[in-house]
Amino acid sequence: MDRDTFVDLMNHQLKLVRTEYGLTQEAMARALGLSKKTLVEIEKGRSSLGWMGAAALCSIFSGSQVLAGLLGGDAADMIQALAFQDLTPHYPKTMGGRVWWRTVETYRGCRIQQNLLSQHYRALNQENERLCSSFDLVELRRRVDQERGNLA
């Protein structure tokens, strides 16, 4: 998945999330920092949330079952995978992926997991700290190599 695909998905889920939360168009627009006119245009498919709006939707409505079902749990993981493409940030500790993740392999002392719904990957160290995430397993291994000192 890339940012454009993610934004398109969020554009199409906007009305469902609004309905899930029982908000009017005016209230939803206010929550997202949009005008009602812009929100209506997005819901009709004539405009877009854009990257920041899509990320804001997922952040503000992080409890949405609509979004969790579409993205495979917390959308923050997917947003980070997209936001940090080609970057190497220091991630905080995770809970180890007990619900939405399956372990694919162990690579250079890291647990490589794949999200069951979105299919993106993440590498966790032995303390369950995320080292990196990506939609490409080869790219993820390259980043782990980089993080681990490229000894392999």
CORHUKA-V404613 format. One record per run of one state. SS is the DSSP state (A for helix, B for strand, O for the rest). FROM is the first residue (numbers start at 1). TO is the last residue. If there is no record, write none. Layout:
# CORHUKA-V404613
SS:FROM:TO
SS:FROM:TO
This chain:
# CORHUKA-V404613
O:1:2
A:3:20
O:21:24
A:25:32
O:33:35
A:36:43
O:44:49
A:50:60
O:61:64
A:65:71
O:72:74
A:75:83
O:84:92
B:93:93
O:94:100
B:101:107
O:108:109
B:110:115
O:116:120
B:121:124
O:125:128
B:129:134
O:135:136
A:137:147
O:148:152
